[in-house]
Amino acid sequence: MSTTFLGKRVSPHGVQAALDVYRPPGRAPSRCRRQISVQAVAAPSTSLGESIRQDFPLLDQEINGKKLVYFDNAATSQKPQVLLDSLLSYYSKINSNVHRGVHTLSAQATTAYEGAREKVAKFINAASPSEIVYTRNASEAINLVAYGWGLSHLKPGDEIILSVAEHHSNTVPWQMIAEKTGAQLKHVKLTEDTEEFDMKHFRELLSDKTKLVTTVHISNMLGSVSPAEEICETAHRVGAKVLLDCCQSVPNRPVDVQELGADWIVASGHKMCGPTGCGFLWGKYSVLEEMEPFMGGGEMIQDVFLDHSTFAPPPGRFEAGTPAIAEAIGLGAACDYLSGIGMDKVQSYEEEIGGYLYEKLSAVDGLRIYGPPPSLGRASLCSFNVEGLHATDLAAVVDQQGVAIRSGHHCTQPLHRYFDVSASARASLYLYNTTAEVDTFVDVLEDAIKFFRDAGM
């Protein structure tokens, strides 16, 4: 079904999210919904991707004279109209600084800002909104843990376990902390046959010296899904804390932090239909209470004297200065949008279309896909190389046909060195992509390969 909402044609999911973007203080949700008239329009039965594409205005355009096929979703997702509307609504109706202000606009902005924190908490099943810390992005969230917890809890001889598949954002901060504290870094290898997190090697590395395990939930290059619950349980047996990089999992499947068992997770808003400039750290409240402030300034204090200061409890302790208010509200709108669809449905569709992508690429002569097969569970992305061709050349040629894929090291240089390659091409799908787009991409890719082969490359 498609609907008309405020003069725009959107999916029912987009309508519901739009209703929840902003609600004045004291107004009940049901009352708000009754005030808006929605006219349903019959539509043929279609896939999830086909049914919601109309919610994403950027997708309706041509690139180089060809209909856009956007397959760079692991880098950033496109934005539904309700997200764009939420940003405009904030700046045009309630723009004001949050907290402390007693005037009406400040109160409304604060209500919307803190309401978005509640939405994020609900989205990942946090025990309390106070466990959600707004950050600029996942990189800042990891650095917050590194400097707010790592500096004060790690000492010479302690060990930090990572994997060889980490994003640079979950590698570089820990290298810096290890240098400052004297802690040592250990790295889990991949399984030889399926190129996944090697649990056997992980158990061999664990010891009473292990104080932190920090690893990716879903690899942004391999598409592999780490056994997060088993990792957390095993690490906790030796008294280690666990941080999970969930940038590729929170947007694409249900993530329940209480079931995962980690001590912290991080995620990026811009990868889950939200705006850039806003991500979040989730942490068990008892763990957040142990952490030192990462930055000093306004908002994060309790009392300030000339010679010392006391700090606010979490999460305020970690949110110095004026925050990204509109972006946080937009992140809440993105959570509403995805929840309206249902994350189980998102995961199911992405497994289906991701499997189709893997199957089609596997049939391309001379093409090598990294990571496990779909039968073992993987995200809807494929990083690949074609024998004798550079990934960037392929990406540039398919772009001329309107297909956007990524090439390079995807912020995983150590992982590429692990495979003895300098770069790879990556096609990454999201909930609005379709099998028809996969067919177009593979046809264009095969034409590009033929072009280079005919040129003697």
N, C-alpha and C positions, 0 to 999 in steps of 0.2 A: 504494500500500500504506500502511496505517496500522499502528501497533504499540502495544503496551502496555509502558511503561517505568516501573519503580518505582511501579506502580499508576496511572500517568497515561497517557492516550491521546495519543500524539504521532506525528509523521511520522518515517520513518527518518532524515531529516536531523537532526531534533531529538535522536534517540537518539545518533547519532554525535557530535554536538557535546557532549552531556551526558557522554559517556565521557571527553572530553578536557578538561573544565573543570578538574579537579584530579587530579593523579597524584602520590603521595608520592615523594620523591627516591629514585632508584635502581630504581624499578619500571618494567618494560617496558610499552609500550602494549599489546602483544598479550596479555600476561598479564592486564592489567586488563580487556580486552574479554572474555576467556574466563570471567571470574568473574561476568559479568552475563548473565542469561537474558532473551532478547527473543523474544516470541511474535508472529509475523506474523499479520495478519488481512487477508483479501482485501478489496479495495475496487475500485469501478468506476474505469475510466480517466477522469481528470479533468485540468483545467488545473493549472498550477503553483500559481496562487493558491488554487484550491479545495483542493488536496492538502495545503497547509501551513497553512491558516488555523487549524487546531486547535492549532498550536504557539504561538499568540498569544492568551493568555487575555483581554486587554482587548477584543478584537474581538467577543467573545461577550456582548453586552449591548445594552440598549435605551437610546436617548436620546429624551426627550420621548415615550415610548411607541412609538417606532419603532426598528426594527433599525438599529444603528449602521452608517453608511457613512463610513469614515475616509479622507478625501482631502486630508490636510494633511501628507503625508509629506516634502515638501521642507523643512518646518520641523523636524519630528522624526519618526522612525519609531517604530512600536510594538516591543515587546520580546518575543522568544520565551521560553518557559518555561525553557529551558536558561540563558538569561542571568540570569533571576531566581534560578534555583537556584545559579548560580555565586556570586552576591552572598551568598546565605544560607550557602552552604558556607564561604566565607571567614570571615564573621563568627561562625559557630557552631562552626568547627573549627580554623582556623589563624590567627585574628586576632592579629597582632603587627606591630611595625614592621620594615621591611625593612633589609637591609644592616647590617653590623657586629656584629649580635647573634650569639652563638655557641650560644644555646639552641635546642632543636628547633623550637619554633613560629616563631621568627624565620627559621630556615633554610628551613622549609617555605613561609612567606610569601614569602621572597625568591625561592625556586625558582619559585613560581607567578607572581610579579610579573615576573621576568625571562623566564620562559617565555612570558608573554603578549607581551612585546616581540619575541621570536622569531617568534611567530605573525603579528604585524602586519608584520614585515619580510618574511616569506614571502608574505603576502597581496598585497603590492605589488611583490614581487620585488626588494627592496633587496639590495644586495651584502652587507650585514652588519647584524645587529641594532643595532650601535653607531651606525647612521645614523638610528635611530628615537628621537626625543625626545618623551617624554610631555608634554602640555600640558593645561590645563583645557579647551581648545576650540580651534577653528581661529583664532578672533580672537587668542588669546594666541600661537598659533604664528606668525601674521603679524607681530604686534608684536615677537616674539622676533627675527625676521629684521630688522625695521625698526630696532630699537635695538641689536641685537647685531652687525649687519653695516652697516646704513645709516648710522648715526652716524659710524662710523670710516672708511667707504669713499666717502662722497659729499661733494662740495664745491661751492662756488658755480660755476654754469655747467653742471654735470652735469645730465643729463635722465633722468627716470623716465617710462616709457611704460605707461599703463594703457588700459583701454577704458571707454566710457561705460556699459557694462553691469555694472560691478563692484558687488559687495555692499559695504555701508558698511565692513565689516571689512577690505576690501582697498582702501579709499579713504581713510578718516580717518587711519590710521597714517602713510600716505605724505604726506598733507597736513602732518601734524605734523613729520615728518622733513624735508620740503622747507623748512618754515619755519625749522627749526633749522640746516640745512646750507647753504641757499641754492640747493639743487637745484631744477629746474623740472619741472613735471608736464605731460605731453602725453597726449592722449586719442584713442584710435582710434575712429572712427565706425562705424556699422553700414552694411551694404549697403542701398541704398534699396529694392530689390525683395524681398529675402528676410530682411532684418533680422538679419543675422549679423555676426560679426567681419569687418571689411573688411581683407583682407590687402593690397590695393593701397594703401589709406591708411596701413596699418602700415608698409609699406616706404618710403613717402614720409616718414614721421616719423623713421625710423631714421637715425642718423648716428654719427660717432665720439664725439659727446657723450653718446650713450645708454649709461648704466651699468647700468640695470635695466629689465627688462620684467616686469611683474606683472599677470597677467590670470586670468580665470575659465576653467576647462576647460569646464564646462557652466553656462550661465546659469540662475539660480534663478527668473528671470521669463520669459525667452524660450524656455527649453528648448533653445537652440541649442548645438551642440557645436563648440567652437573647434578649428581645425587645430593642435593642440598641438605635434606633432612639427615641423611646418613653422615655427611661431612660434619654437620653441627653436633650430632650425638657423639660421634667418635672423638671430635676435638674436645668437647666438654668433659669427657672422661679423664683427660689429662689436665683439666683445669684451664684450658685455653679459651679465649674469647674468639668469636667468629663474626667477621664482616662479610656480607655478600653484596657484590655488585649486581644489582637487579635491573640495570638499564634496559636490557633486552628481554626481560621477563615480565616486569610489571605492565608494559603496554600490551602484551600479547597473550596473557593467560592469567587465570586467577592466582594471586599471590596472597597467602594468609600468613602473616608474620608469626602468629602464635603457633601455627603448625610447623613452619620452617624450623623454628628453634634457634635462629641466629640471635646475636646480641645487637647487631646493627644491620640495616640494609640501606642502600642508596639508590636513587632513581632520578631520571631526568624528565622534567615536564614536557620538553619539546619533542620527545620521542613517543609521547602518548597523547597526541592531539592537542597538547597544551602549548603555551607560548615559550619562546626562548627566554632565558634570564631567570628561570625559576625551576629549581629541583627540590629534593627534600632528603633529609636524613631521618630515618626511623631508628630509635634505639629503645631498649628496655628502660623504663624510667629510672630504675635503680642504677643502671649503668650510666645514664646521662647525668645523674646526680654526682657521680664520681669524677666527671670530666671538668677540666679547667676551661675557662672562656678562651675562645680562639682569637677574638678581636675585642678591643675595648672601645667604648663610646657611649652614645645615648642609647636608651631603650634596654640595654642589657644589665643595667645597674639596679641595686636596691637603694643604696645611699652613697653619696659622694662627699668626702671631706677633703681638706687641703692636702692631707698626707696619706690617705688611703681610701679605698672604696669597698663596698660590699656588693655582691652580685645577685641578680634575680634568679629564681629557680628556673629549671628548664621548662619550656624551650627558650624563653626570653633571654636567658644567659648567653645564648649563642646567636642572637639576632641583633647585632649592634647596628645602630643608625636607622635611617628611614628605609624600610624594606621595599621590595618590588611589589607594591600593593596590587596594581592592576594585573600583574602577571600571576600573583597568587590566586586572585579571584578567578582568573582565566584557567588556572590549573584545576580549581574546583569545578568549573564548568566542563572541563575535559573529563574529569572523573564522572560527572553526571552523564555526559554523553556516552561514555563507554559502558557505564553501569546500565544505562537504558537499553543498550544492545544485549548486554550480558557477557561477562568475560569467558564463561564456558563456551558460549556460541562463537566468540572471537577465536578462542584457541582451536575449536573444532574446525572452523573455516580455514584458519591459517595452516593447520596440519594438512588439510585437503589440498589447498592451493600450493603449499610449499612442497608437498609430495609430487604434485604435478610438475612443478618447476624442476625438481631434482630429476624426475624421470625424463623430461624432455632434454635437459642438458646432458644427461648421461648418454644419450643417443648421438651426441655430436662428436664426430671423429676427432681424436687428438685432444679432447678436453678432459681435464682432471679436476674433479670437485674435492675440496678439502672437508674433512669431518665425517661423521657417521652417516649411514643410510637412514632414511626416514623410519624404517622398521624399528630402529633403536631409539627413536625420538630425536627430533631436531626442530629448530626454528625454521620459519619460512624464509630462509636466505641461503644462498649458495655463493661461496667464494671459489673462484676457479682460475685456472690458467690454460691456455691453449699452446700446445707444443710449438716452440719456435717463434711465438709472437709475444709482444709486450702488452701487458694488461692495459696500460694507458693508451696505446694505439687503438686497441679494440674499443675502449670506452669513447674515445674521440670520434671514431667512425660511426658507431651506433647512435651517438648523440646527433649526428647529421640527419638521422632518420627519426628523430624525436624521442629516442629512448634514453632515459637518464639512469645510468648505473655508476657505481663508484670504482675508482682504481687507485692503487697505491698500497700502503702497508696498513691502512685502517687503524692507525694508532696501536699496532701490535707488531712492532719491528722484531722483538725477540721471537715471536711465534713464526714470523716469516723466515727468520734465520734458522729456526728449528727445522723448517722444511727446505732450507737452502734455496730460497727464492727471495728476490728483492721486493716483489709486489704481487698483487693478485687483483682480478676484477671481482666485483661483488654485486649481485642482484638480490635485493632484499624487498620482500613484499609486505603489505599490510592489509587491513581489513577491507579497504576499498578497491584493491586490485582484483583482476579477473583472469580466468583461464584464457580468454581471448587475448589479453595483453601478454600473457606468457607466450602464446603462439606467435604473436607479432615480434616479441623480443627475440625468440629463438630463430625465427626466419631472418630477421635483420642481422643477428649475430652470425649465422651461417653465411649470409651474403658478404659480411665483412671478412670472415675467414677466407672465403673464396677470392675476394679482392686481393688480399695479401698473398695468398698462394699463387694467384695468377701473376703477381708482381715478382715472384721468385723468392718470397720470404717464408 
